[in-house]
Protein backbone atom coordinates (compact mmCIF):
# COMPACT_ATOMS: atom_id res chain seq x y z
CA UNK A 1 0.00 0.00 0.00
CA UNK A 2 2.91 2.30 0.81
CA UNK A 3 4.39 1.71 -2.66
CA UNK A 4 1.06 2.54 -4.29
CA UNK A 5 0.83 5.70 -2.19
CA UNK A 6 4.35 6.72 -3.19
CA UNK A 7 3.55 6.11 -6.86
CA UNK A 8 0.35 8.13 -6.61
CA UNK A 9 2.26 11.01 -4.96
CA UNK A 10 4.86 10.88 -7.72
CA UNK A 11 2.22 11.00 -10.45
CA UNK A 12 0.35 13.86 -8.81
CA UNK A 13 3.57 15.87 -8.46
CA UNK A 14 4.19 15.75 -12.22
CA UNK A 15 1.42 18.27 -12.85
CA UNK A 16 0.52 16.54 -16.13
CA UNK A 17 -2.26 14.09 -16.87
CA UNK A 18 -0.94 10.77 -15.52
CA UNK A 19 -2.28 7.30 -14.72
CA UNK A 20 -1.34 3.63 -14.61
CA UNK A 21 -2.86 0.78 -16.61
CA UNK A 22 -3.01 -2.73 -15.14
CA UNK A 23 -2.41 -6.02 -16.97
CA UNK A 24 -6.01 -6.07 -18.22
CA UNK A 25 -5.64 -2.60 -19.78
CA UNK A 26 -7.81 -0.86 -17.20
CA UNK A 27 -7.05 2.40 -15.43
CA UNK A 28 -5.50 1.70 -12.03
CA UNK A 29 -4.02 4.81 -10.42
CA UNK A 30 -5.58 8.00 -11.75
CA UNK A 31 -4.52 11.60 -11.05
CA UNK A 32 -6.86 14.50 -10.56
CA UNK A 33 -5.52 16.03 -13.80
CA UNK A 34 -6.76 13.06 -15.83
CA UNK A 35 -10.17 13.16 -14.19
CA UNK A 36 -10.39 16.86 -15.02
CA UNK A 37 -9.31 16.16 -18.59
CA UNK A 38 -12.13 13.59 -18.92
CA UNK A 39 -14.62 15.71 -17.03
CA UNK A 40 -15.44 12.96 -14.52
CA UNK A 41 -14.65 11.84 -10.97
CA UNK A 42 -11.29 10.21 -10.37
CA UNK A 43 -12.73 6.97 -8.95
CA UNK A 44 -14.97 6.55 -12.00
CA UNK A 45 -11.84 6.46 -14.17
CA UNK A 46 -10.42 3.28 -12.65
CA UNK A 47 -12.43 1.02 -14.96
CA UNK A 48 -12.74 3.29 -17.97
CA UNK A 49 -10.60 2.50 -21.03
CA UNK A 50 -12.10 4.91 -23.54
CA UNK A 51 -13.12 8.51 -23.01
CA UNK A 52 -15.01 11.37 -24.54
CA UNK A 53 -13.30 14.68 -23.86
CA UNK A 54 -16.69 16.38 -23.96
CA UNK A 55 -15.45 18.96 -26.45
CA UNK A 56 -16.13 19.25 -30.15
CA UNK A 57 -12.51 20.26 -30.67
CA UNK A 58 -9.86 17.59 -31.06
CA UNK A 59 -7.49 17.11 -28.14
CA UNK A 60 -3.81 16.58 -28.90
CA UNK A 61 -1.72 14.91 -26.20
CA UNK A 62 1.93 14.04 -25.85
CA UNK A 63 2.08 10.51 -24.40
CA UNK A 64 4.94 8.94 -22.42
CA UNK A 65 4.90 5.32 -21.30
CA UNK A 66 7.01 3.51 -18.71
CA UNK A 67 6.86 0.01 -17.23
CA UNK A 68 6.20 -0.31 -13.50
CA UNK A 69 7.17 -3.45 -11.60
CA UNK A 70 6.38 -4.71 -8.11
CA UNK A 71 9.10 -6.94 -6.65
CA UNK A 72 10.44 -7.57 -10.13
CA UNK A 73 7.05 -8.60 -11.53
CA UNK A 74 5.14 -6.58 -14.09
CA UNK A 75 2.53 -4.56 -12.25
CA UNK A 76 1.35 -1.74 -14.52
CA UNK A 77 2.19 0.66 -17.31
CA UNK A 78 2.62 4.25 -16.17
CA UNK A 79 1.20 6.66 -18.72
CA UNK A 80 1.82 10.41 -18.63
CA UNK A 81 -0.17 12.67 -20.93
CA UNK A 82 0.58 16.30 -21.59
CA UNK A 83 -2.16 18.29 -23.27
CA UNK A 84 -0.35 20.06 -26.13
CA UNK A 85 -3.51 21.08 -27.99
CA UNK A 86 -2.89 24.81 -27.54
CA UNK A 87 0.80 24.50 -28.54
CA UNK A 88 -0.04 22.54 -31.69
CA UNK A 89 -2.88 24.90 -32.64
CA UNK A 90 -0.52 27.83 -32.19
CA UNK A 91 2.17 26.17 -34.34
CA UNK A 92 -0.18 25.27 -37.19
CA UNK A 93 -1.95 28.60 -36.84
CA UNK A 94 1.29 30.55 -37.23
CA UNK A 95 2.17 28.55 -40.35
CA UNK A 96 -1.27 29.20 -41.84
CA UNK A 97 -1.15 32.89 -40.95
CA UNK A 98 2.20 33.25 -42.72
CA UNK A 99 0.58 32.17 -46.00
CA UNK A 100 -2.52 34.27 -45.32
CA UNK A 101 -0.44 37.37 -44.62
CA UNK A 102 1.36 36.96 -47.95
CA UNK A 103 -1.94 36.81 -49.84
CA UNK A 104 -3.38 39.76 -47.90
CA UNK A 105 -0.40 41.95 -48.85
CA UNK A 106 -1.03 41.31 -52.56
CA UNK A 107 -4.43 43.02 -52.44
CA UNK A 108 -4.80 46.56 -53.81
CA UNK A 109 -8.23 47.38 -52.36
CA UNK A 110 -9.56 47.52 -48.80
CA UNK A 111 -12.47 45.27 -49.83
CA UNK A 112 -10.01 42.66 -51.15
CA UNK A 113 -8.00 42.78 -47.91
CA UNK A 114 -11.19 42.30 -45.86
CA UNK A 115 -12.36 39.35 -47.97
CA UNK A 116 -9.02 37.56 -47.56
CA UNK A 117 -9.13 38.33 -43.82
CA UNK A 118 -12.48 36.59 -43.43
CA UNK A 119 -11.23 33.64 -45.50
CA UNK A 120 -8.13 33.31 -43.29
CA UNK A 121 -10.23 33.55 -40.12
CA UNK A 122 -12.40 30.69 -41.36
CA UNK A 123 -9.65 28.47 -42.82
CA UNK A 124 -6.79 29.05 -40.38
CA UNK A 125 -8.44 30.17 -37.13
CA UNK A 126 -11.58 28.05 -37.71
CA UNK A 127 -13.92 30.90 -36.78
CA UNK A 128 -17.42 30.00 -37.93
CA UNK A 129 -18.66 33.58 -38.22
CA UNK A 130 -16.71 36.82 -38.38
CA UNK A 131 -17.03 40.33 -39.76
CA UNK A 132 -14.61 43.10 -40.71
CA UNK A 133 -16.06 46.60 -40.29
CA UNK A 134 -14.18 49.58 -41.70
CA UNK A 135 -14.64 53.12 -40.43
CA UNK A 136 -16.18 55.52 -42.94
CA UNK A 137 -16.68 58.94 -41.37
CA UNK A 138 -18.73 58.23 -38.23
CA UNK A 139 -19.91 54.76 -39.29
CA UNK A 140 -18.49 51.26 -39.15
CA UNK A 141 -19.37 49.65 -42.47
CA UNK A 142 -19.25 45.82 -42.91
CA UNK A 143 -16.77 45.07 -45.70
CA UNK A 144 -16.67 41.28 -45.37
CA UNK A 145 -18.62 38.72 -43.33
CA UNK A 146 -18.51 34.95 -42.86
CA UNK A 147 -21.10 32.90 -41.34
CA UNK A 148 -19.22 33.49 -27.63
CA UNK A 149 -17.70 36.47 -29.89
CA UNK A 150 -14.46 38.44 -29.91
CA UNK A 151 -13.92 41.99 -31.13
CA UNK A 152 -10.46 43.24 -32.09
CA UNK A 153 -9.60 46.72 -33.44
CA UNK A 154 -7.86 46.98 -36.82
CA UNK A 155 -5.70 49.99 -35.96
CA UNK A 156 -7.70 53.17 -36.57
CA UNK A 157 -9.43 51.63 -39.58
CA UNK A 158 -12.19 49.54 -38.06
CA UNK A 159 -13.05 46.40 -36.10
CA UNK A 160 -12.84 42.64 -36.62
CA UNK A 161 -15.50 40.51 -34.93
CA UNK A 162 -16.00 36.76 -34.62
CA UNK A 163 -19.02 35.13 -32.98
CA UNK A 164 -20.21 31.64 -32.12
CA UNK A 165 -23.37 30.14 -30.71
CA UNK A 166 -21.26 27.98 -28.38
CA UNK A 167 -20.32 29.42 -24.99
CA UNK A 168 -16.56 29.49 -24.43
CA UNK A 169 -15.80 28.95 -28.12
CA UNK A 170 -12.77 31.27 -28.09
CA UNK A 171 -9.70 31.00 -25.89
CA UNK A 172 -6.48 32.98 -25.43
CA UNK A 173 -4.84 31.21 -28.38
CA UNK A 174 -7.72 32.31 -30.65
CA UNK A 175 -7.30 35.92 -29.55
CA UNK A 176 -3.50 35.80 -29.89
CA UNK A 177 -3.62 34.40 -33.44
CA UNK A 178 -6.44 36.74 -34.46
CA UNK A 179 -4.44 39.75 -33.25
CA UNK A 180 -1.45 38.54 -35.28
CA UNK A 181 -3.62 38.14 -38.38
CA UNK A 182 -5.08 41.63 -37.92
CA UNK A 183 -1.65 43.20 -37.55
CA UNK A 184 -1.04 42.14 -41.16
CA UNK A 185 -4.47 43.45 -42.13
CA UNK A 186 -3.72 46.84 -40.55
CA UNK A 187 -0.38 46.96 -42.41
CA UNK A 188 -2.05 46.15 -45.73
CA UNK A 189 -4.77 48.80 -45.31
CA UNK A 190 -2.14 51.36 -44.23
CA UNK A 191 -0.21 50.61 -47.44
CA UNK A 192 -3.33 50.97 -49.61
CA UNK A 193 -4.31 54.26 -47.96
CA UNK A 194 -0.78 55.65 -48.29
CA UNK A 195 -0.90 54.80 -51.99
CA UNK A 196 -4.28 56.51 -52.32
CA UNK A 197 -2.97 59.67 -50.61
CA UNK A 198 0.19 59.60 -52.73
CA UNK A 199 -1.83 59.49 -55.96
CA UNK A 200 -3.93 62.40 -54.73
CA UNK A 201 -0.83 64.47 -53.93
CA UNK A 202 0.72 63.59 -57.30
CA UNK A 203 -2.36 64.89 -59.10
CA UNK A 204 -2.36 68.16 -57.12
CA UNK A 205 1.39 68.78 -57.42
CA UNK A 206 1.61 68.01 -61.14
CA UNK A 207 -1.28 70.29 -62.10
CA UNK A 208 0.07 73.38 -60.32
CA UNK A 209 1.85 75.95 -62.51
CA UNK A 210 4.59 76.55 -59.95
CA UNK A 211 7.43 74.32 -58.82
CA UNK A 212 5.97 72.07 -56.13
CA UNK A 213 6.82 69.00 -54.09
CA UNK A 214 5.71 66.95 -51.08
CA UNK A 215 8.36 66.11 -48.46
CA UNK A 216 8.28 63.47 -45.76
CA UNK A 217 9.21 63.99 -42.10
CA UNK A 218 12.92 63.68 -42.99
CA UNK A 219 12.55 66.37 -45.68
CA UNK A 220 12.99 63.89 -48.51
CA UNK A 221 11.04 64.18 -51.72
CA UNK A 222 7.93 62.02 -51.90
CA UNK A 223 6.20 63.75 -54.82
CA UNK A 224 7.93 66.17 -57.24
CA UNK A 225 6.45 67.92 -60.26
CA UNK A 226 8.32 68.18 -63.54
CA UNK A 227 8.98 71.93 -63.21
CA UNK A 228 10.90 71.46 -59.96
CA UNK A 229 12.67 68.40 -61.36
CA UNK A 230 13.90 70.51 -64.33
CA UNK A 231 15.58 72.90 -61.90
CA UNK A 232 17.47 69.96 -60.40
CA UNK A 233 18.29 68.61 -63.85
CA UNK A 234 16.59 65.32 -63.08
CA UNK A 235 13.29 63.53 -63.55
CA UNK A 236 10.61 63.40 -60.82
CA UNK A 237 11.28 59.68 -60.36
CA UNK A 238 15.01 60.31 -59.84
CA UNK A 239 14.31 62.89 -57.14
CA UNK A 240 12.01 60.70 -55.04
CA UNK A 241 13.77 59.75 -51.82
CA UNK A 242 16.45 62.40 -52.19
CA UNK A 243 16.92 65.22 -49.72
CA UNK A 244 14.63 68.14 -50.41
CA UNK A 245 16.73 70.68 -48.52
CA UNK A 246 17.41 73.61 -50.89
CA UNK A 247 21.02 74.30 -51.72
CA UNK A 248 21.36 78.07 -52.22
CA UNK A 249 24.27 79.40 -54.22
CA UNK A 250 25.23 82.97 -53.59
CA UNK A 251 27.03 84.90 -56.30
CA UNK A 252 28.49 88.01 -54.73
CA UNK A 253 30.15 90.89 -56.47
CA UNK A 254 31.79 93.69 -54.55
CA UNK A 255 32.82 96.98 -56.01
CA UNK A 256 34.94 99.15 -53.81
CA UNK A 257 35.18 102.82 -54.28
CA UNK A 258 38.19 104.61 -52.95
CA UNK A 259 36.22 107.75 -53.21
CA UNK A 260 33.44 106.73 -50.82
CA UNK A 261 34.98 103.67 -49.11
CA UNK A 262 31.65 101.92 -49.67
CA UNK A 263 31.01 98.32 -50.86
CA UNK A 264 28.12 97.41 -53.05
CA UNK A 265 26.92 93.82 -53.00
CA UNK A 266 24.74 92.16 -55.65
CA UNK A 267 23.26 88.88 -54.40
CA UNK A 268 21.18 86.48 -56.46
CA UNK A 269 19.98 83.05 -55.39
CA UNK A 270 19.12 79.94 -57.32
CA UNK A 271 18.03 76.55 -56.02
CA UNK A 272 19.93 73.60 -57.43
Secondary structure as UniProt FT lines:
FT   HELIX           2..14
FT   STRAND          17..21
FT   TURN            23..24
FT   STRAND          27..30
FT   HELIX           32..38
FT   HELIX           43..47
FT   STRAND          61..70
FT   TURN            71..72
FT   STRAND          73..83
FT   HELIX           85..104
FT   TURN            105..106
FT   HELIX           110..123
FT   STRAND          129..136
FT   TURN            137..138
FT   STRAND          139..145
FT   STRAND          149..154
FT   TURN            155..157
FT   STRAND          158..163
FT   TURN            167..168
FT   HELIX           172..207
FT   STRAND          213..215
FT   TURN            217..218
FT   STRAND          220..224
FT   HELIX           226..232
FT   HELIX           236..239
FT   TURN            240..241
FT   STRAND          248..256
FT   TURN            258..260
FT   STRAND          263..271
//
